Amino acid sequence: MHERKIGASMDSLNNLNNDKAAIVKKVHIETWGCQMNVADSEKMLSLLQQRNYELTLNVDEADLVLLNTCHIREKARHKVLSRLGVLNQLKNKKPELKIAVSGCVAQADGKKLIELAPQIDILIGPGKIDQIGHFIDATPHNGVPQVALGFDRHSEEQNSTSTDDIGKFIAPTVSGKKEVTRFVNVIQGCNNFCTFCVVPFTRGREVSKEKSQILNEVRGLVDQGVREITLLGQNVNSYGLDFIKTEIVPQDGGPFVELLKAVSEVQGLERIRFTTSNPHDFTRPLANLFASNKKMGRYIHLPVQSGNDHILERMKRKVTVSEYLGRINWLKEAVPDIAISTDLIVGFPGETEEEFEDTLKLISEVEYSFVYAFKYSARKGTAAARFSNHLSEEIMEARLKRLNDIQNAITLKQNQAEIGQVRDVLFFYENSKIPGMYVGRSEHYRTVRVKSERNLVGLTLPVIITASNKIAMEGILN
């Protein structure tokens, strides 16, 4: 095992004998899936660090390997099992190695996963990640894996930690590097039960984090040099509704709008992003906030999934195409040049050619900056998996290509229209393969590359756009 001695230096280690040194072990974390999984991995790394684990990017050095998994696509379990097979070979050489599986595959497949991969030592669902430290402390009983699945209305850590203590241990990055942009989870779970989506089954019902805790996390991250925060939730519009005992967003935008205003007041924070919004409860006050609050930038992700009302009804999206376009109009009235992206599902069960054409029409009408488009993937336990008339892989593949061809042309046109414009760019990192090439994003969330002899990381600077393609733009400092 890779161990060394250090002195206990954190308040959380005071329960250790003062005249004993703490043993440091190494954890290797692999994160798959969405931004929320990244934030969950960072949270677990923070909890493990309080138990004297340090991050390693080399799996061969690890005393603990943590797989934080995603269940959004087909064959997710197969991907996890394949990786576990490789890790089992490592465990055979190094029997003291612990293997932990967390995330949505852990929750969805549960004990079945352990039957297929008995090398798992710890299995934790997304609703129980606060317990990983306790599992690490515990001694396994006769080789039986430790399992924590299901959901709590509010985490034990949140209920037992004082406001002064919350945020004291700021989550580190799973990359091991200092980052200029970070994620903060504000609400877990979803109450919408779209027929294609497994999230309510893998992440439970909506549970909001206390505003004071969020603000302390944001302040702590900004103190570490973070300049952009993305607030995360399966449906961030619902933030705080569980506190006021309603599932209907108030006409003033409710707790989420108030949270955004409070976060924007944090000194040193330059930009706020959020994802993901469900259009059915997206409000005009939220749209207007983009006009009144410069830190919000000029970009939003507003998933629609389909451009046809019949398909939206079968998806249980609770919004019509006309209502969705109304939300788009609110945003464009607030910020005429706002950049908008969306999610689209191609080949939903029973989707006709005419219904698919409606989605193409919507793309052309809205003119998204970019889209995240996917072929429909049946998820066990969802209503849509039981629908008839599932489309063939060939039809879905052809439709996806047609959609992407149309969107790529729109994206290229918009990026080329940026040439000659001056944009404020927040720089995130230096390209490791091209020294002196710094990469950032504009207010419109477009990627911008600039060559410079000075370090631009963490700075927001005006840039003249000089060239562009479908992926990114290039510029010079103004």
C-alpha positions in Angstrom: 0.0 0.0 0.0 1.1 3.5 -0.7 1.2 5.2 2.7 3.0 7.9 4.5 2.7 9.7 7.8 1.4 13.2 8.3 0.2 15.2 11.3 -3.5 15.5 11.8 -4.2 19.1 10.8 -8.0 19.4 10.2 -10.7 19.9 12.8 -12.5 16.9 11.5 -9.5 14.7 12.6 -9.6 15.8 16.2 -11.1 12.5 17.2 -7.8 10.9 16.3 -5.3 10.4 19.1 -3.1 13.5 19.1 0.1 11.6 19.6 -0.6 9.3 16.6 0.0 10.2 13.1 -2.7 9.7 10.4 -2.1 7.3 7.6 -2.6 8.8 4.1 -3.9 6.6 1.4 -4.7 7.3 -2.2 -8.0 7.3 -4.1 -8.5 7.2 -7.8 -11.8 8.5 -9.1 -13.4 7.9 -12.5 -16.4 10.0 -13.3 -18.9 9.3 -16.1 -21.9 11.3 -17.2 -23.3 14.7 -16.3 -22.1 17.7 -14.4 -23.9 16.6 -11.3 -21.8 13.4 -11.3 -18.7 15.6 -11.4 -20.0 17.6 -8.5 -20.8 14.4 -6.6 -17.3 13.1 -7.2 -15.8 16.3 -5.9 -18.1 16.0 -2.8 -17.0 12.4 -2.1 -13.3 13.4 -2.6 -13.8 16.1 0.0 -15.3 13.6 2.5 -12.5 11.1 1.8 -9.8 13.8 2.3 -11.2 14.3 5.8 -10.3 10.7 6.3 -6.8 11.1 5.0 -7.2 10.1 1.4 -5.5 12.0 -1.3 -6.3 12.0 -5.0 -4.1 10.1 -7.5 -4.6 10.1 -11.3 -2.7 6.8 -11.5 -5.0 3.9 -10.8 -2.1 1.6 -10.1 -1.2 3.7 -7.0 -4.7 3.6 -5.5 -5.8 2.1 -2.3 -9.4 2.9 -3.2 -10.9 3.1 -6.7 -14.2 4.9 -7.0 -16.3 4.6 -10.1 -19.0 7.3 -10.2 -21.4 6.0 -12.9 -24.1 7.3 -15.3 -27.2 5.4 -16.3 -28.6 7.8 -19.0 -27.6 5.7 -22.0 -28.2 2.2 -23.0 -25.8 -0.6 -21.8 -24.5 1.6 -18.9 -24.2 -1.5 -16.7 -22.1 -3.3 -19.4 -19.7 -0.4 -19.4 -19.4 -0.5 -15.6 -18.9 -4.3 -15.6 -16.3 -4.0 -18.3 -14.3 -1.6 -16.2 -14.8 -3.6 -13.0 -13.3 -6.6 -14.9 -10.1 -4.7 -15.5 -10.0 -3.5 -11.9 -10.5 -7.0 -10.6 -7.2 -7.9 -12.3 -5.6 -5.1 -10.3 -7.3 -6.3 -7.1 -6.0 -9.8 -7.6 -2.4 -8.4 -7.6 -3.3 -6.0 -4.7 -5.9 -7.7 -2.4 -6.1 -4.8 0.0 -7.4 -2.5 -2.8 -11.0 -1.3 -2.2 -13.4 -0.8 -5.1 -16.4 1.5 -4.7 -19.2 2.1 -7.2 -21.5 5.1 -6.8 -23.8 7.0 -9.1 -26.9 6.1 -11.1 -25.9 2.6 -12.1 -25.3 1.7 -8.5 -28.8 2.9 -7.6 -30.6 1.4 -10.7 -28.9 -2.0 -10.7 -28.2 -2.3 -6.9 -27.5 -5.8 -5.6 -27.7 -7.3 -9.2 -24.5 -5.4 -9.9 -22.8 -7.0 -6.9 -23.9 -10.5 -8.0 -22.2 -9.8 -11.4 -19.2 -8.2 -9.8 -18.5 -9.5 -6.3 -15.2 -7.6 -6.3 -17.2 -4.5 -5.3 -16.6 -3.5 -1.7 -18.8 -0.5 -1.5 -22.0 0.3 -3.4 -23.6 3.8 -2.9 -26.4 5.5 -4.7 -26.4 9.2 -5.4 -28.7 9.9 -2.5 -26.3 8.3 0.0 -22.9 9.7 -1.0 -22.6 11.5 2.4 -22.1 8.0 3.9 -18.9 7.1 2.0 -16.7 8.3 4.8 -18.5 6.0 7.3 -18.1 3.1 4.9 -14.4 3.7 4.6 -14.0 3.8 8.4 -16.0 0.6 8.8 -14.4 -2.9 8.8 -16.0 -5.2 6.1 -17.7 -8.2 7.6 -16.7 -11.5 6.1 -16.1 -9.9 2.7 -19.8 -8.8 2.4 -20.0 -5.5 0.4 -21.4 -2.4 2.2 -24.5 -1.1 0.4 -26.4 2.2 0.8 -29.2 2.9 -1.7 -32.3 4.9 -1.6 -33.0 8.6 -0.8 -33.4 10.8 2.2 -35.5 14.0 2.2 -32.5 15.9 3.6 -29.0 14.5 4.1 -27.7 13.7 7.6 -24.7 15.9 6.9 -26.9 18.9 6.1 -29.1 18.4 9.1 -26.2 17.9 11.5 -23.8 20.5 10.3 -24.0 24.1 11.6 -24.2 27.0 9.2 -20.7 28.1 10.4 -19.2 24.7 9.5 -20.9 24.3 6.1 -18.4 25.3 3.4 -15.4 25.0 5.7 -14.2 22.0 3.6 -14.5 23.2 0.0 -14.7 20.3 -2.5 -11.4 19.8 -4.4 -11.4 19.1 -8.1 -11.3 15.5 -9.4 -8.7 16.7 -12.0 -6.3 17.5 -9.2 -5.9 21.0 -10.7 -7.1 24.4 -9.7 -10.1 25.4 -11.8 -11.6 28.7 -12.8 -15.1 27.3 -13.3 -16.8 24.9 -10.9 -20.1 23.2 -10.3 -22.4 23.6 -7.2 -25.3 21.2 -6.7 -28.4 23.2 -5.5 -31.1 20.6 -5.8 -31.1 16.8 -6.1 -33.7 14.6 -7.8 -36.7 15.3 -10.0 -40.5 15.2 -9.6 -41.4 15.4 -13.3 -41.2 11.7 -14.4 -40.7 12.3 -18.1 -41.5 8.9 -19.7 -38.0 8.5 -21.2 -36.0 9.5 -18.1 -34.6 7.3 -15.4 -33.5 10.2 -13.1 -36.5 10.1 -10.6 -35.6 6.4 -10.1 -31.9 6.9 -9.7 -31.8 10.3 -7.9 -35.1 10.4 -6.2 -37.5 13.2 -5.6 -36.5 16.8 -5.4 -34.5 17.9 -2.3 -33.0 21.4 -2.2 -29.9 22.4 -0.4 -30.1 25.3 2.1 -29.3 28.7 0.6 -26.8 29.5 3.3 -24.9 26.3 2.5 -24.8 27.2 -1.2 -23.6 30.7 -0.6 -20.9 29.4 1.7 -19.7 26.9 -0.9 -19.7 29.7 -3.6 -17.7 32.0 -1.4 -15.2 29.3 -0.5 -14.7 28.5 -4.2 -14.3 32.1 -5.1 -11.7 32.5 -2.4 -9.8 29.7 -4.1 -9.8 31.6 -7.4 -13.0 30.3 -9.0 -14.6 33.0 -11.3 -17.5 31.1 -12.8 -20.1 29.0 -11.0 -22.6 26.7 -12.6 -25.6 25.9 -10.3 -26.8 22.3 -10.9 -30.1 20.5 -10.6 -32.1 18.0 -12.7 -34.6 20.9 -12.7 -33.1 24.0 -11.2 -36.3 25.9 -11.6 -37.7 23.8 -8.8 -35.1 24.9 -6.3 -36.6 25.7 -2.9 -40.1 24.6 -3.7 -39.8 21.8 -1.2 -39.1 24.4 1.5 -42.3 26.3 0.7 -44.3 23.1 0.2 -45.4 23.6 -3.4 -44.6 22.2 -6.9 -45.8 25.3 -8.7 -43.1 28.0 -9.3 -44.4 31.3 -8.1 -45.0 34.0 -10.7 -42.1 36.1 -9.3 -39.7 33.2 -10.1 -39.7 31.9 -6.6 -36.7 30.7 -4.5 -34.5 30.0 -7.6 -34.6 33.6 -8.8 -33.9 34.7 -5.2 -30.9 32.3 -5.1 -29.5 33.6 -8.3 -29.7 37.1 -7.0 -28.0 36.2 -3.8 -25.2 34.2 -5.5 -24.6 37.2 -7.9 -23.8 39.4 -4.9 -20.8 37.2 -3.9 -17.7 39.5 -4.4 -15.2 38.2 -6.9 -17.7 36.0 -8.8 -17.8 37.1 -12.4 -20.3 34.7 -14.0 -23.2 32.5 -13.0 -24.5 29.6 -15.2 -27.2 27.1 -14.4 -28.5 23.9 -15.8 -30.9 22.2 -16.4 -34.2 24.1 -16.7 -37.5 22.4 -17.6 -39.4 24.8 -19.9 -42.8 23.9 -18.4 -41.9 25.9 -15.2 -39.5 28.5 -16.7 -40.8 31.9 -15.7 -40.6 35.4 -17.3 -38.9 36.8 -14.2 -36.1 34.2 -14.7 -35.8 35.3 -18.3 -35.7 39.0 -17.3 -32.9 38.3 -14.9 -30.6 37.9 -17.9 -31.3 41.5 -18.8 -30.9 43.0 -15.3 -27.9 41.0 -14.0 -24.7 41.1 -16.1 -23.2 38.1 -14.2 -25.8 35.8 -15.8 -24.1 36.2 -19.2 -25.9 35.7 -22.5 -26.5 32.0 -22.7 -29.0 29.5 -21.5 -29.6 25.7 -21.9 -33.4 25.1 -22.3 -34.1 21.5 -23.2 -37.2 20.8 -25.4 -36.6 17.1 -26.5 -39.0 17.3 -29.5 -40.6 19.8 -31.8 -43.9 18.0 -32.1 -46.8 18.3 -29.6 -47.9 14.7 -29.8 -44.4 13.4 -29.0 -44.0 16.0 -26.2 -47.3 14.7 -24.7 -46.1 11.1 -24.9 -42.8 12.2 -23.3 -44.9 13.9 -20.5 -43.0 17.1 -20.9 -45.9 19.3 -19.7 -45.3 21.9 -22.4 -46.4 22.5 -26.0 -44.3 23.7 -28.8 -46.1 27.0 -28.7 -45.5 27.4 -25.0 -41.9 26.6 -25.4 -41.5 29.2 -28.1 -43.1 31.6 -25.7 -40.3 31.0 -23.3 -37.8 31.5 -26.1 -39.4 34.9 -26.9 -39.2 36.0 -23.3 -35.4 35.3 -23.4 -34.9 37.1 -26.7 -36.9 40.1 -25.5 -34.7 40.3 -22.5 -31.4 39.7 -24.3 -31.9 39.9 -28.1 -28.6 38.2 -28.9 -28.9 35.5 -26.2 -27.3 32.2 -27.2 -29.6 29.2 -26.6 -28.9 25.5 -26.6 -31.2 22.5 -26.1 -31.5 18.7 -25.8 -33.2 16.7 -28.5 -34.2 13.0 -28.6 -34.4 11.5 -32.1 -36.5 8.4 -32.7 -38.8 8.4 -29.7 -41.0 5.3 -29.9 -43.7 5.8 -32.6 -42.1 9.0 -33.9 -43.3 9.4 -37.5 -41.3 11.1 -40.3 -43.7 14.1 -40.1 -43.2 14.4 -36.3 -39.5 14.3 -36.8 -39.7 17.0 -39.5 -41.4 19.2 -36.9 -38.3 19.0 -34.8 -36.2 20.1 -37.7 -38.5 23.1 -38.2 -38.1 24.1 -34.6 -34.3 24.0 -34.9 -34.6 26.3 -37.9 -37.0 28.7 -36.2 -35.1 29.0 -32.9 -31.7 28.9 -34.5 -29.9 27.3 -31.5 -26.3 28.0 -30.9 -25.8 24.3 -30.5 -27.8 21.2 -29.5 -27.2 18.0 -27.6 -29.0 15.5 -29.8 -29.3 11.8 -29.0 -30.9 8.7 -30.4 -33.7 7.4 -28.1 -32.3 4.9 -25.6 -34.8 2.7 -23.7 -34.2 2.7 -19.9 -35.5 -0.1 -17.8 -38.3 1.0 -15.5 -39.4 4.0 -17.5 -42.8 4.3 -19.2 -41.4 4.8 -22.7 -39.5 1.5 -22.5 -43.0 -0.2 -22.5 -44.3 1.8 -25.5 -44.8 0.0 -28.8 -43.3 0.9 -32.2 -39.7 1.4 -31.2 -37.7 2.6 -34.2 -34.8 0.8 -35.8 -31.3 1.8 -35.2 -30.9 2.6 -38.9 -33.8 5.0 -38.9 -32.6 6.8 -35.7 -29.1 7.0 -37.1 -30.3 8.6 -40.3 -32.5 11.1 -38.5 -29.7 12.1 -36.1 -27.4 12.8 -39.0 -30.0 15.0 -40.8 -30.6 16.9 -37.6 -26.9 17.4 -36.9 -26.3 18.6 -40.5 -28.9 21.3 -40.1 -27.7 22.4 -36.7 -24.0 22.4 -37.7 -24.8 24.8 -40.5 -26.6 27.1 -38.0 -23.8 26.9 -35.5 -21.1 27.7 -38.2 -23.2 30.7 -39.4 -23.5 32.1 -35.9 -19.8 31.6 -35.1 -18.7 33.2 -38.4 -21.0 36.2 -37.6 -18.8 36.7 -34.5 -15.8 37.7 -36.6 -15.0 41.3 -36.0 -17.0 41.4 -32.7 -15.4 42.3 -29.4 -16.3 39.8 -26.7 -15.5 39.5 -23.0 -13.8 36.2 -22.5 -13.1 34.4 -19.2 -10.0 32.3 -19.7 -10.0 28.8 -18.1 -6.7 27.1 -19.1 -3.7 27.0 -21.3 -3.7 24.4 -24.1 -1.2 21.7 -22.9 -0.2 20.9 -26.5 0.2 24.6 -27.7 2.2 26.7 -25.2 0.8 30.2 -24.9 -2.6 29.3 -26.4 -5.3 30.1 -23.8 -8.8 28.9 -24.0 -11.9 30.5 -22.5 -15.6 31.2 -23.1 -17.4 34.3 -24.1 -20.6 35.5 -22.4 -22.5 33.6 -25.1 -20.7 30.3 -23.9 -18.7 30.1 -27.2 -15.2 28.7 -26.9 -12.5 31.3 -27.7 -8.7 30.7 -28.2 -6.1 33.4 -27.8 -2.3 33.4 -28.2 -0.6 35.3 -25.5 2.8 35.6 -23.8 1.3 36.3 -20.4 -0.8 34.0 -18.3 -4.5 34.7 -19.0 -6.0 32.0 -16.7 -8.7 33.4 -14.5 -8.8 36.8 -16.3 -11.8 38.2 -18.1 -10.6 40.3 -21.1 -12.0 41.8 -24.2 -11.1 39.9 -27.3 -11.5 40.7 -31.0 -12.8 37.6 -32.8 -10.6 37.1 -35.9 -11.6 33.6 -37.1 -14.1 30.8 -36.4 -15.2 27.3 -37.2 -18.0 25.1 -36.0 -16.2 24.2 -32.8 -14.5 27.4 -31.6 -13.3 30.9 -32.4 -9.9 32.6 -32.4 -9.1 36.1 -31.5 -6.6 38.7 -30.2 -6.7 40.7 -27.1 -8.3 44.1 -27.6 
